[in-house]
Amino acid sequence: MTLSEHPSVKRFRERAAALPTGPPANLDAHELRDLCLHAGADDVGFVEVDRPELGPERDDTTRNS
């Protein structure tokens, strides 16, 4: 049996093919908060990126890594 014939590999590829492609749908803050909490976060909050109180932390939060 080759790796591509293994039942687990077949099942994985079938599930992967069924996943949606393209960009994810837009979430509002409530949906995003629920998603974060469901994923295990204990608490979730959001702040506008233009908020002056962010000061020098803004660069760290907006940097793409």
C-alpha positions in Angstrom: 0.0 0.0 0.0 1.3 3.4 -0.9 0.9 6.4 1.4 -1.7 8.0 -0.9 -3.8 4.8 -0.6 -3.8 4.8 3.2 -7.3 5.4 4.6 -6.2 8.2 6.9 -4.5 10.0 4.0 -7.6 9.6 1.8 -9.8 10.9 4.6 -7.5 13.9 5.2 -7.5 14.8 1.5 -11.2 14.5 1.2 -11.7 16.8 4.1 -9.1 19.3 2.8 -10.9 19.3 -0.6 -14.2 20.2 1.1 -12.8 23.2 2.9 -13.7 26.6 1.5 -11.1 28.4 -0.6 -10.5 32.1 -0.9 -10.5 34.8 1.8 -12.4 34.2 5.0 -15.7 35.9 5.6 -15.7 39.1 7.5 -16.5 38.8 11.2 -17.9 41.5 13.4 -16.5 42.1 16.8 -19.1 39.9 18.6 -18.4 36.9 16.2 -14.6 37.4 16.6 -14.9 37.5 20.4 -17.0 34.3 20.4 -14.4 32.6 18.2 -11.5 33.6 20.4 -13.4 32.5 23.6 -14.3 29.2 21.9 -10.6 28.7 21.0 -9.7 28.9 24.7 -9.0 32.6 25.4 -10.1 33.5 28.9 -10.9 37.1 28.1 -11.1 39.0 24.8 -11.1 42.7 24.1 -10.6 45.0 21.1 -9.0 48.4 20.7 -9.0 50.8 17.8 -5.5 50.7 16.2 -5.5 54.5 15.9 -6.0 55.0 19.7 -3.4 57.4 21.0 -2.9 55.4 24.2 -1.2 52.6 22.2 1.7 54.9 21.6 4.9 53.0 20.7 3.1 49.6 21.0 1.2 50.4 17.7 4.3 49.4 15.6 4.4 46.0 17.3 0.7 45.3 16.9 0.5 46.3 13.2 3.8 44.7 12.0 3.3 41.7 9.7 5.6 38.9 10.8 
